[in-house]
Amino acid sequence: MKIGTPTERRRLRLALLNDNAAFLQMLCDWFTQHGHDCVSAVVADLPNAHEDVPRFINEHGPDVVVYEVGTPYASSWDLLDVIRFDPSLKAQRFVITTPNKKKLEDAVGETSALELAGPTDLPRILKAVEAASHTARDA
C-alpha cells in the first residue's frame, strides 16, 4: 500500500483516545513520524469521561479523533455513543479502532470499527484518518 510522504499530505491535528498510555505514546509517535500532530488522553484516567472526553476534543479542535473501543466493549461503545451524539461535536470526524473486531461485534453488533491489533494495521488506520479528514474538509 502506497502512503505518501508527509510533504505530499496535509498536516492533520489528531486527538487520540485510548485506555493504554504506552500504546497512545507509540501511536502518537507513529502519526508524528508520518507528518501529523497529536494530542492524546487516557480515557480510563478521566474522572468523568462522559463530560471530560467531549471537553478534551473541543479544547483541542482536532481534524480527526481516533477512538479505541476496548474492553469492556459494551461500556466503551456506550461512551463512544455519548461522545458522537454530543451536540458540540456534531461536525467532528472519528476513526474508530478496536483491538479485536470480532469480540467487539459479538458485544455490540456489526460496526465500521477498524481492527488495530498491531503495527501492520497502522498504514490502514492512517489511510482512514486521512480519508476522514478529507470528508471533514470537503463537507
N, C-alpha and C positions, 0 to 999 in steps of 0.2 A: 504494500500500500504506500503510495507516494504521499508524503506530507511535506508541504512547502517549508522553506526556511523562514525564520522569524521575520526577515525583511520583506518576504512576499505576502505576509499576513498583517491584518490589523491587530495591534496590541490590545488585548482584552483585559478587563479587570474582572477577576473571578472571586466569588465567595465560595469557600469550600466548607461543608458542614458534615461532620463525621464524629463518631464516638471514640476514635483512636488517635491520640495525639501524635504518635510516631508515624502512623500512616498518613495523617494530614500533612506532616512536615515533608515526607517523601513525595506526596502528591503535589504539594506547592512547589517544591524544588523542581519537579519534573515539568510542571507547567511553566515555571520561570525560565528553565532551560529552553523551552520552546517559544519564548518571546512574550509571555503573558505575566500580568501582575496578580498576586493573590492576597486575600485576607482569609483567615480561617477561624473556626470556632469548634471546640469540642462540645457537642450538644449535651452530652451527659454531665458536663460540668456546669451547665447553666441552671441557676436555681429555679427559674420558671420558663422553661423552653417555649411554651405556647406564646409568651409575650416577648421573651428575650431574643428568639430567633428572628421574628419579623423586625424588631427594633435593630438588630445587628445588620440585617440586609438593608434596611432603609438608611442606616447611618453610613454604610459603605458604598451604596449605589452601584453594585456590580452589573456588568453586562449580562452575566450568566451566573446562576447559582448551581453548584454541583453538590447534590444532597445524597448521602448514602442512607438507604433503608437497610438497617442492620437488625440484629436481634435485640429484643424480641420483635419480630417482623410486624405483627399486627399493631403494636403501640407505636412503633417507628413510622408505620404507614399512616396511622391516625394523626400523628404530629405533622407529617407532610401535608395531609389534607387541610389541617388548620392553617398552615403556612400558605399554601397555594390559594386558599379562599379568603385570605386576609385582604380586605378592600385596598389597603395601601400597597399591596403587591400585585395588583391586577395585571399590570403590564410586564411583570418580571418573567424572565425566561429561566427555565430549570432544565438540568440534565440530571436524571435520577439514576443512581447506580445501586447495586447490591452485591454482596459477596457471593450470594447463592440464589440465582433467579428461581430455580425450581422450588426451593423452600419458601421463598417469598410468595410465589404464586400459589403454593399449597395453602398458605395462610390467608391471602387476601384476594385471590383470583388472578386472572390474566392482567399483566401490566406491560408498559412500554419501557420498564427499567432495563438498564444495560448491566450485564454482569461484569463486575470488576473484581476478578479473583486473583489477579497477578499482573506483573509487568507487561506481559504480552497483550493485555487488554487496553493498555494506556493509549496507543495510537487511535483505537476506535473511539475512546472517550474524548480525546482531543478533537477528532473529526465531528463528533456530536456537539461538543461545546461550540466549535466554530460555526456549525450549521445553525445552532440555536441563536447565536449572535447575529447572523445574517437575517434571520426571521425577525428578530427584535429591531434591527436597523431598518429593514425594508417594510415592516408592517405599518 
